[in-house]
Amino acid sequence: MRIDRVKLIAEMARKMMRVSDLASASGVSCVTISSARSGKSCKAETVERIACALGVDVMEIMEDSSAEARR
């Protein structure tokens, strides 16, 4: 699964969260958060944890399927 990096960064900014804040809140490592912010794919469980920590639905931060098809 791939998180949309722009949506993730925007949501983190709205919540005023740094990578370390999101890592602590989600139980996901800073390295994994940074990887997601740079557009790398991650496990479904990781996406769920990040979305939960941000207080959003998973679909709000997921990459558009049409964008994924272009890769």
N, C-alpha and C positions, 0 to 999 in steps of 0.2 A: 504494500500500500504506500501511497505517496501523499504527503501533506503538501498543500499549496504553500510554497515558501512565503509569498506575499501576504496571503491570508494569515499565516501563522505570525509573521512579524507584526502585522497590523493589529492582530488581537493581543499580542504581548504588549504592544505600545498602549493600546486602550486600557489594559489592566495594569500598566506601569510595572511590568515584570521583566526582569533580566533573565538571561539563560539560567543562572544559578537559582533564581527564585522559582522558575518553572520546573527546574530539575527537582528541587526540594518538594514542591507542592505535588508533583506527579509521581515521584519515586523513580524517575528515569534519569540516567546519568547526563551530565552536562555535555559529554561527547555526543550522545545520541540526540539531544536537543539541537546541538550545533549542526549535526548531520542533517536532521530534518529541516532546519532553517536554510541549509544549502541545497535542498531539493533531492536528497537521497531518500530511497525508500526505507520503510521500517515495518515492523510487525503490526498486525491489527491491534494487539493488546497495547502496544506503545501509543498508537494513535488515540485509542480510547482513554488511556491515562492522561495524555496531554490535553485532550478535549475536556475531560472532566476537571482537570486542574484549572483550565481557563474558564470553565463554566459555560461551555458552548456544546452544541450537538456536534458529533463527529463530522457530519456532512458539511458543516459550516467551515471546516478547515481542510477538507479533502480537496485534492486536485481535481479539476474538471476532467471527466473521463475522455472527452475529445482531445484534451491536451495530452493525456497519457497515450492515446492512440498514435499521436504524431511522433512519439519518441522512438 
